[in-house]
Structure formats: C-alpha cells, structure tokens
Amino acid sequence: MNNFDLELIAARLEALEETIIHRFIDRAQFAHNEPAYLPKHSGFAGAEEDSLFQVRLGAQERLDAEFGRYMVPEERPYTTGLPAPRRQVVVPDTGIARMQYDCINQTSKICTAYLNCLAALCQSGDDGQHGSSVEHDVAALQAIARRVHYGALYVSESKYRNSPEVYREFIRSQDAQQLLRLLTRPEVEDAVVARLAAKVERLQAHVNRGIRRTIGPELLVEFYRDTVIPLTKAGQVAYLLRR
C-alpha cells in the first residue's frame, strides 16, 4: 500500500472527521462545568495546583506513553515529561522522514482552541458530571491531535514526493511563506468544511432529541476552518523545513 497516495490520505482524514464529530457530540451531552477547568480544583492529593482537566489529561497520556502510543509519528502528546514505553515497541517504517517529531507538535494551540469553544458547544451551568466531562475532553483532544498531525506529516510528504525539486528550493532557503503557499488549496479546504457540515447534520438526523443534545454544524465548521486546517498546515511547514 502506498502511504503517500493523496486519495488514500484524504480518505483517512475524512474518516477522522467523523471521529471528531462524534467526540464533540459526546461532550455536548454534559454542561460546560467550568469548575473542572479551574486551577486548584482537581481534588487530587499531589496535584493541588492543577485543574481536574489537567489531571485527567496527564493521567491518560502517561498511560498511553507507557504503552508506546507516542512512538507513532502522528500521535503527539499534550503533556511533557512523559515516561518511556514499558513494552518493546516496533514501529513499522512509515516512510516519513526521521526527525524529532515534536517539532511539528501543535497540541498546545489545539487545546486552547478546544477549551475556548466549550462554552458554545455545551449548555451553560454545572451538572456535577465533571469526571465524565473531562473524560470526553481527552477523547476529543486526542482525536483532533491525530487528525492534525496525520495531515501535517503525510500530506506534506506526499506533496514533496510529487514535486521534490519545487519544494527543495524553498526548503534550502527556509522560506516558510512560499512553502505555505504551495501547500494551500482553498478549493480543497472549502470542500472539507462543506462535507463536515453535511456530516454533522446527517449523523444527528435520527437521534432522540428528548434525551440527546444536538449540535449545529456552525461550531464544527468554525473549529475546522480556524483551528484544524491552519494548524495542519503549520505542521506541514514545520515538517518540510526540517525534512
């Protein structure tokens, strides 16, 4: 299988869209629950300065690191200082250029954008379901990170392989703006957000609205247009500059 076939990459990115939509819908079933994000409110001994959200995210990523999740190039963590895997992990050759993959890490910006959209995604107030809320936050954040970094690595490598001499010129000169221009295709971005909006409607068409909260497509469209797509391209440029 050709990992750098753009049609295959686009299909995988499209599949990740659906995961992200489901994660947003799952989180929307709970209130905003602002206390879960306040420092010094975790309730955990030894983590008195942190929020419950920070504790939950860090605990999940430490477990994932021990299992070897972050040995895979497109799996970039939100947490620093993670432990090494506790099992032998053999990662097949992906064809992605070998480097310190955290140079493409966009998780800090993803996290900020995601937390900022919770007020619009969720009902206001506090329903007491703080643990469930941050559990779904972590699942959503990991899905978004996988989408951004898979797109960053595989799309840029595919485009490089299709036109190596064009890209080499700007890599040698470290011209980030020209690389971004080469990578940007507005018509593709427009098609992605249009498809996303249709999927949000379709995936909720038959839910029982008496017990399930639905979300409008506008929030997901805005999040993709303002966060997912720009951060994917930023990762692509970062990768190419170091290729």
Legacy VTK file of the C-alpha trace (Angstrom):
# vtk DataFile Version 3.0
C-alpha trace
ASCII
DATASET POLYDATA
POINTS 243 float
0.000 0.000 0.000
1.267 3.460 -0.919
1.097 5.521 2.284
1.572 8.689 0.240
-1.268 8.322 -2.235
-3.146 11.606 -1.729
-6.526 9.943 -2.320
-5.783 7.409 0.416
-4.580 10.152 2.763
-7.708 12.215 2.063
-9.902 9.173 2.798
-8.174 8.627 6.143
-8.519 12.293 7.039
-12.206 12.128 6.147
-12.662 9.137 8.468
-11.032 11.112 11.282
-13.570 13.904 10.683
-16.341 11.547 11.736
-14.495 10.593 14.903
-14.093 14.261 15.828
-17.775 14.986 15.181
-18.796 12.105 17.452
-16.407 13.303 20.159
-17.894 16.800 20.064
-21.430 15.411 20.219
-20.485 13.217 23.187
-19.023 16.179 25.072
-22.109 18.288 24.335
-24.248 15.894 26.398
-22.805 17.486 29.548
-22.869 21.058 30.787
-19.877 23.351 30.470
-18.890 22.520 34.072
-16.392 25.328 34.468
-15.059 24.172 37.875
-13.443 21.186 36.115
-11.055 23.619 34.395
-10.157 25.806 37.360
-6.653 25.530 38.867
-6.524 24.185 42.421
-9.817 22.352 41.962
-8.656 18.873 40.953
-9.392 17.232 44.297
-6.297 15.056 43.820
-3.645 14.875 46.500
-0.300 15.822 44.999
-1.946 17.841 42.243
-3.346 20.660 44.326
-2.322 23.343 41.821
-3.955 21.680 38.824
-7.454 21.501 37.410
-9.350 18.233 37.125
-8.993 18.525 33.357
-5.190 18.760 33.609
-5.025 15.766 35.946
-7.242 13.638 33.665
-5.328 14.535 30.511
-1.944 13.931 32.117
-3.006 10.591 33.605
-4.315 9.349 30.248
-1.204 10.420 28.382
1.156 8.863 30.916
-0.665 5.559 30.493
-0.626 5.918 26.704
3.101 6.713 26.764
3.847 3.556 28.749
2.016 1.546 26.099
4.029 3.241 23.318
1.387 5.469 21.744
3.762 8.345 21.112
6.240 6.228 19.210
3.889 6.696 16.242
4.746 9.938 14.387
1.206 11.324 14.126
0.411 10.720 17.802
1.673 13.876 19.504
1.038 14.390 23.233
-0.320 17.393 25.088
1.744 16.547 28.177
5.507 16.964 28.575
7.857 14.777 30.578
6.077 11.547 29.715
7.617 8.169 30.612
9.267 5.878 28.095
7.297 2.857 26.879
7.303 -0.078 29.293
6.966 -2.576 26.467
9.061 -3.163 23.396
7.507 -1.171 20.591
8.395 -1.894 16.970
7.057 0.832 14.693
6.976 -0.154 11.005
8.762 2.164 8.618
6.167 4.763 7.697
8.235 6.487 5.024
8.037 9.732 6.992
11.428 11.435 7.308
13.039 10.581 10.635
13.316 13.537 12.994
12.252 14.740 16.414
8.538 14.679 15.637
7.633 17.079 18.401
8.934 19.812 16.109
5.523 19.593 14.412
3.573 19.428 17.677
0.500 21.698 17.572
-1.201 20.362 20.696
-0.880 23.496 22.835
-2.791 25.550 20.270
-5.320 22.757 19.731
-6.023 22.599 23.456
-6.509 26.353 23.788
-8.900 26.476 20.842
-10.864 23.457 22.060
-11.310 24.769 25.600
-12.366 28.139 24.198
-15.174 26.516 22.186
-16.717 24.599 25.112
-18.947 27.495 26.134
-20.588 27.400 22.695
-20.618 23.599 22.447
-22.172 22.862 25.841
-25.098 24.143 27.834
-24.078 26.691 30.432
-24.009 25.743 34.060
-22.762 22.903 36.226
-24.437 19.482 36.180
-21.887 17.935 38.540
-20.631 15.494 35.897
-17.065 16.790 35.961
-15.361 13.417 35.589
-17.394 12.470 32.527
-16.866 15.919 31.014
-13.081 15.788 31.168
-13.070 12.152 30.024
-14.808 13.229 26.831
-12.499 16.243 26.531
-9.485 13.951 26.485
-11.040 11.704 23.833
-11.863 14.740 21.672
-8.405 16.274 22.052
-6.639 13.066 21.113
-8.807 12.662 18.014
-8.111 16.238 16.936
-4.372 15.839 17.504
-4.303 12.665 15.441
-6.138 14.419 12.580
-3.878 17.487 12.629
-0.589 15.611 12.831
-1.503 12.867 10.371
-2.404 15.576 7.881
0.739 17.519 8.700
3.070 14.589 8.097
1.501 12.592 5.311
0.092 15.380 3.138
3.372 17.314 3.181
5.459 14.218 2.465
3.139 13.231 -0.381
3.301 16.671 -1.958
7.070 16.761 -1.534
7.425 13.414 -3.304
5.227 14.583 -6.165
7.302 17.751 -6.762
10.638 17.358 -4.944
12.613 19.974 -6.858
9.962 22.641 -6.288
9.888 22.002 -2.560
13.670 21.604 -2.195
14.230 25.150 -3.421
12.178 26.598 -0.572
13.424 24.104 1.999
17.016 25.108 1.239
16.121 28.794 1.594
13.940 28.048 4.669
11.135 30.037 3.066
8.128 29.158 5.204
5.788 31.539 3.373
6.454 30.003 -0.019
6.034 26.507 1.400
2.689 27.533 2.872
1.640 28.953 -0.497
2.498 25.661 -2.223
0.583 23.646 0.349
-2.575 25.759 0.350
-5.520 24.739 -1.821
-8.570 26.858 -0.915
-10.936 24.759 -3.020
-9.992 21.623 -1.070
-10.422 23.416 2.258
-13.861 24.666 1.203
-14.887 21.139 0.192
-13.737 19.765 3.552
-15.798 22.197 5.632
-18.847 21.764 3.394
-18.631 17.989 3.788
-18.153 18.385 7.535
-21.314 20.488 7.874
-23.342 17.893 5.968
-21.985 15.107 8.161
-22.894 16.898 11.390
-26.497 17.112 10.188
-26.601 13.556 8.865
-25.064 11.909 11.930
-27.713 13.506 14.156
-30.695 13.089 11.870
-32.340 10.267 13.812
-31.346 10.903 17.429
-33.935 11.157 20.175
-33.792 14.868 20.876
-35.741 14.378 24.038
-32.723 12.811 25.713
-29.821 13.771 23.434
-28.489 17.256 22.889
-27.636 18.001 19.260
-25.106 20.470 17.958
-25.243 22.759 14.972
-22.726 22.418 12.150
-21.545 26.016 12.517
-19.353 25.306 15.530
-17.557 22.382 13.879
-17.140 24.319 10.640
-15.616 27.245 12.512
-13.341 24.961 14.532
-12.083 23.222 11.395
-11.651 26.414 9.414
-9.964 28.394 12.205
-8.068 25.656 14.048
-7.753 22.240 12.395
-6.857 23.377 8.887
-4.436 26.194 9.849
-2.650 24.045 12.443
-2.364 21.164 9.984
-0.685 23.499 7.504
1.578 24.901 10.223
2.662 21.341 10.979
3.254 20.678 7.291
5.530 23.699 7.008
7.401 22.739 10.193
7.948 19.230 8.833
9.163 20.381 5.428
11.566 22.945 6.897
13.307 20.092 8.716
12.974 17.409 6.060
LINES 1 244
243 0 1 2 3 4 5 6 7 8 9 10 11 12 13 14 15 16 17 18 19 20 21 22 23 24 25 26 27 28 29 30 31 32 33 34 35 36 37 38 39 40 41 42 43 44 45 46 47 48 49 50 51 52 53 54 55 56 57 58 59 60 61 62 63 64 65 66 67 68 69 70 71 72 73 74 75 76 77 78 79 80 81 82 83 84 85 86 87 88 89 90 91 92 93 94 95 96 97 98 99 100 101 102 103 104 105 106 107 108 109 110 111 112 113 114 115 116 117 118 119 120 121 122 123 124 125 126 127 128 129 130 131 132 133 134 135 136 137 138 139 140 141 142 143 144 145 146 147 148 149 150 151 152 153 154 155 156 157 158 159 160 161 162 163 164 165 166 167 168 169 170 171 172 173 174 175 176 177 178 179 180 181 182 183 184 185 186 187 188 189 190 191 192 193 194 195 196 197 198 199 200 201 202 203 204 205 206 207 208 209 210 211 212 213 214 215 216 217 218 219 220 221 222 223 224 225 226 227 228 229 230 231 232 233 234 235 236 237 238 239 240 241 242
